[in-house]
Amino acid sequence: MKVFITGSSDGIGLMTAHRLIGQGHTVVLHARNAARARFAKAACPNAAAVLTGDLTSMTETKELAAKANAMAAKLDGGSAGFDIVIHNAGIYRGPDVQAIGDSGYPRLFTVNTLAPYILASLLHLTSSVSHIVFVSSGMHFGGQPCLDTLPNGVSYSDSKLHNALLAKAFARLYAGKAVVTSADPGWVPTKMGGRSAPDSIDDAMNTYIAAATTSTDSTGGYFARGATTAAQAVTEDVGVQDALLAKLAELSGVVPGHAE
C-alpha cells in the first residue's frame, strides 16, 4: 500500500515509516523544509520520497496536498491517492507555539488543527477504501472545542480534541470511501514527549498501524494502546463536529468532502 505520513522527519512518524516499509509498504515522508527533508531521507533511505511543506502556512499546506496527490499518481501510474494517510505532524510546547504564523493564525492551532483539516479535505482518495488517521492524544480529555474563539485560545489539549472531532466528522463525510480514525500514541520518549515519558514507542507505532489498517466497522473510532476505546463524549456530538468543520472552512477557504 501507498502511505503518506506528515511530520515524519523524526520521532514516531519516522519510526512508523520504518516499520511500514519493513512490512512492504511504499511510504512517502513529509518534512517542513528542505534541510529537514535531507535529514529524513538520510535517516530513512528506503522511503519513496520526502515532500516538503511548512504547516504553519496555509499556502504551503495546500501546496503540500497538491504535491502529495501528484506523488500518489506517479507511484500508481494514474490518479489514485494514498491508501493510508497519517496526520502525525504536531507541535506541543515552546516559546513560539502561540506566536502568529505565516497564515496569520497561532502556530499551534494552524499545525495541529487547521493543517490536517486542509489536507484531509484536499488529498485524493483511492479507488478502493482509503484509511485516514488523525493523531489525537489522551490530553484531549482535558480539551474544549473553543468554537467561539477559533483560531485563538487553542491549547494543545483543545487541538487534540479537534483531531478526534475531525475523525468523527470525516468518517461521516467519506462514508463508504474511507475509513477515518483517530489515534492516541501515548506519552512516549521522543523529542516532543521528553526522555522521561513513560509509555512505549513500540505501543505507539502499533496503535498507529492498528488505526490505519482497521476495518470499515471501526470508522470514526478512537484508538489507544492498539485498540478502539471511548473518546471524550463531545466527539459524538454531530452539531459540534459540523460547527468545527464550518469554522475551519471559513478560516481556510477549503471545503471538505470533495476528495476524488
C-alpha positions as CSV (number, residue, x, y, z in Angstrom):
1,M,0.0,0.0,0.0
2,K,1.0,3.6,-0.5
3,V,1.4,5.6,2.7
4,F,1.8,9.3,3.4
5,I,2.9,10.4,6.9
6,T,3.1,14.0,7.9
7,G,5.7,15.2,10.4
8,S,7.8,12.1,9.6
9,S,11.3,13.6,9.6
10,D,11.9,12.3,13.1
11,G,10.0,10.9,16.1
12,I,7.1,8.5,15.9
13,G,6.4,9.5,12.3
14,L,9.8,8.4,11.1
15,M,9.8,5.2,13.2
16,T,6.4,4.3,11.9
17,A,7.6,4.8,8.4
18,H,10.5,2.4,9.0
19,R,8.0,-0.2,10.4
20,L,5.7,0.1,7.4
21,I,8.5,0.0,4.9
22,G,9.7,-3.2,6.6
23,Q,6.2,-4.6,6.1
24,G,6.5,-4.0,2.4
25,H,4.6,-0.7,2.0
26,T,5.6,2.2,-0.1
27,V,6.0,5.2,2.2
28,V,6.3,8.9,1.4
29,L,7.6,11.2,4.2
30,H,7.0,14.8,5.0
31,A,9.3,17.5,6.4
32,R,8.7,21.1,7.0
33,N,11.7,22.3,4.9
34,A,14.5,21.2,2.6
35,A,17.0,20.7,5.4
36,R,14.7,18.5,7.4
37,A,13.9,16.6,4.2
38,R,17.5,15.8,3.6
39,F,17.8,14.6,7.2
40,A,14.7,12.4,6.8
41,K,15.9,10.9,3.5
42,A,19.2,10.0,5.1
43,A,17.5,8.5,8.1
44,C,15.1,6.5,6.0
45,P,16.7,5.9,2.6
46,N,14.1,3.4,1.6
47,A,11.3,5.9,1.7
48,A,9.9,6.5,-1.8
49,A,10.1,10.3,-1.4
50,V,10.1,13.2,1.1
51,L,7.7,16.0,0.4
52,T,8.2,19.5,2.0
53,G,5.7,22.0,3.4
54,D,5.6,24.2,6.4
55,L,2.3,23.5,8.0
56,T,2.2,26.9,9.8
57,S,1.5,28.3,6.3
58,M,-1.9,27.6,4.7
59,T,-0.4,28.3,1.3
60,E,2.3,25.7,1.8
61,T,-0.2,23.2,3.3
62,K,-2.3,23.5,0.2
63,E,0.7,23.1,-2.0
64,L,1.7,20.0,0.0
65,A,-1.7,18.5,-0.7
66,A,-1.1,19.1,-4.5
67,K,2.4,17.6,-4.2
68,A,1.1,14.5,-2.4
69,N,-1.7,14.0,-5.0
70,A,0.9,14.2,-7.8
71,M,3.2,11.8,-6.0
72,A,0.4,9.3,-5.3
73,A,-0.5,9.4,-9.0
74,K,3.2,9.0,-10.0
75,L,3.6,5.9,-7.8
76,D,0.4,4.4,-9.0
77,G,0.7,5.3,-12.7
78,G,-2.7,7.0,-12.5
79,S,-4.8,9.4,-10.4
80,A,-5.4,7.3,-7.3
81,G,-4.5,8.8,-3.9
82,F,-2.7,7.2,-1.0
83,D,-4.1,4.1,0.6
84,I,-3.1,5.4,4.1
85,V,-2.6,8.9,5.3
86,I,-1.4,9.5,8.9
87,H,-1.7,13.1,10.0
88,N,1.1,12.8,12.5
89,A,2.6,16.4,12.4
90,G,2.0,18.4,15.5
91,I,3.6,20.9,17.9
92,Y,3.3,20.8,21.7
93,R,5.3,23.4,23.6
94,G,7.9,26.0,23.3
95,P,8.1,29.8,23.4
96,D,6.6,30.3,20.0
97,V,3.7,27.8,19.7
98,Q,1.2,30.6,20.2
99,A,3.0,33.1,18.0
100,I,1.3,34.1,14.8
101,G,2.5,32.1,11.9
102,D,2.6,32.8,8.1
103,S,-1.2,32.3,7.8
104,G,-2.0,35.0,10.4
105,Y,-3.2,32.4,13.0
106,P,-1.4,31.0,16.0
107,R,1.1,28.3,15.1
108,L,-0.2,25.6,17.3
109,F,-3.8,25.9,16.0
110,T,-2.6,26.0,12.4
111,V,-0.3,23.0,12.6
112,N,-2.4,20.8,14.9
113,T,-5.9,21.6,13.8
114,L,-6.1,23.5,10.5
115,A,-3.4,21.7,8.5
116,P,-4.9,18.2,9.0
117,Y,-8.3,19.6,8.1
118,I,-7.0,21.1,4.9
119,L,-5.0,18.0,3.9
120,A,-7.9,15.7,4.6
121,S,-10.1,17.9,2.5
122,L,-7.8,18.1,-0.5
123,L,-5.9,14.8,-0.6
124,H,-7.4,12.4,-3.2
125,L,-8.9,9.1,-2.0
126,T,-8.0,5.8,-3.6
127,S,-10.4,4.0,-5.9
128,S,-10.9,1.4,-3.2
129,V,-11.1,2.4,0.5
130,S,-8.6,4.8,1.9
131,H,-7.5,4.9,5.5
132,I,-7.1,8.3,7.2
133,V,-5.7,8.7,10.7
134,F,-5.9,11.9,12.7
135,V,-3.4,11.9,15.6
136,S,-5.0,12.8,18.9
137,S,-3.8,12.4,22.5
138,G,-5.1,11.3,25.9
139,M,-4.7,15.0,26.7
140,H,-7.8,15.6,24.5
141,F,-9.9,14.6,27.6
142,G,-9.0,18.0,29.1
143,G,-9.7,19.9,25.9
144,Q,-12.6,22.1,24.8
145,P,-13.9,22.7,21.3
146,C,-13.3,26.5,21.6
147,L,-15.7,27.2,18.7
148,D,-16.4,30.7,19.9
149,T,-12.8,31.8,20.0
150,L,-11.2,30.0,17.0
151,P,-8.5,30.5,15.8
152,N,-7.3,32.0,19.1
153,G,-7.1,30.5,22.6
154,V,-6.5,26.9,21.4
155,S,-4.3,24.8,23.8
156,Y,-2.6,21.6,22.8
157,S,-5.4,19.6,24.6
158,D,-8.0,21.6,22.6
159,S,-6.2,20.8,19.3
160,K,-6.1,17.1,20.1
161,L,-9.9,17.2,20.8
162,H,-10.3,18.8,17.4
163,N,-8.4,15.9,15.9
164,A,-10.8,13.4,17.4
165,L,-13.8,15.5,16.3
166,L,-12.3,15.7,12.8
167,A,-12.0,11.9,12.6
168,K,-15.7,11.6,13.5
169,A,-16.7,14.3,11.0
170,F,-14.7,13.0,8.1
171,A,-15.8,9.4,8.8
172,R,-19.3,10.7,8.1
173,L,-18.3,12.8,5.1
174,Y,-16.3,10.0,3.5
175,A,-18.6,7.1,4.4
176,G,-18.0,4.2,2.0
177,K,-14.9,5.9,0.6
178,A,-12.5,6.0,3.5
179,V,-12.0,4.6,7.0
180,V,-11.2,7.5,9.2
181,T,-9.9,7.1,12.7
182,S,-8.0,9.0,15.5
183,A,-5.1,7.6,17.4
184,D,-3.5,8.3,20.8
185,P,0.1,7.3,20.7
186,G,0.6,7.8,24.4
187,W,3.2,9.8,26.2
188,V,6.4,8.5,24.6
189,P,10.1,9.3,24.9
190,T,10.5,11.3,21.7
191,K,11.7,14.9,21.2
192,M,8.2,16.1,21.8
193,G,7.4,13.8,24.7
194,G,10.8,14.1,26.5
195,R,13.2,11.4,27.6
196,S,11.3,10.6,30.8
197,A,8.0,9.8,29.1
198,P,6.6,6.5,30.5
199,D,4.9,4.9,27.5
200,S,6.3,2.6,24.8
201,I,7.2,3.8,21.3
202,D,6.5,0.3,20.1
203,D,3.0,0.5,21.5
204,A,2.6,3.9,19.8
205,M,3.5,2.5,16.4
206,N,1.2,-0.4,17.0
207,T,-1.6,2.0,17.7
208,Y,-0.9,4.0,14.5
209,I,-0.8,0.9,12.4
210,A,-4.0,-0.6,14.0
211,A,-5.8,2.7,13.4
212,A,-4.5,2.8,9.8
213,T,-5.5,-0.8,8.9
214,T,-8.7,-1.3,10.7
215,S,-11.9,-2.5,9.1
216,T,-14.8,-0.3,7.9
217,D,-16.7,-1.2,11.1
218,S,-14.3,1.0,13.1
219,T,-14.5,4.1,11.1
220,G,-14.7,7.2,13.4
221,G,-13.1,5.1,16.1
222,Y,-10.6,6.4,18.7
223,F,-7.5,4.1,19.1
224,A,-5.3,3.9,22.1
225,R,-2.9,1.1,23.1
226,G,-3.6,-0.7,19.8
227,A,-7.4,-1.0,20.2
228,T,-10.6,1.2,20.0
229,T,-11.7,2.9,23.1
230,A,-14.0,5.8,24.0
231,A,-13.0,9.4,23.3
232,Q,-14.4,12.4,25.1
233,A,-18.2,12.3,24.9
234,V,-18.4,15.6,23.0
235,T,-16.8,14.0,20.0
236,E,-20.0,12.2,19.3
237,D,-22.0,15.4,19.0
238,V,-22.7,15.9,15.3
239,G,-23.6,19.5,15.8
240,V,-20.1,20.2,17.3
241,Q,-18.4,18.3,14.5
242,D,-20.3,20.3,11.9
243,A,-19.6,23.6,13.7
244,L,-15.9,22.8,13.7
245,L,-15.9,21.9,10.0
246,A,-17.8,25.1,9.2
247,K,-15.3,27.3,11.2
248,L,-12.3,25.6,9.6
249,A,-13.8,26.0,6.2
250,E,-14.3,29.7,6.9
251,L,-10.7,30.2,8.1
252,S,-9.1,28.2,5.3
253,G,-11.3,28.7,2.3
254,V,-11.3,24.9,1.8
255,V,-14.5,22.9,1.8
256,P,-14.3,19.2,2.8
257,G,-15.9,16.3,1.2
258,H,-14.6,16.8,-2.4
259,A,-11.6,14.4,-2.4
260,E,-11.5,12.4,-5.7
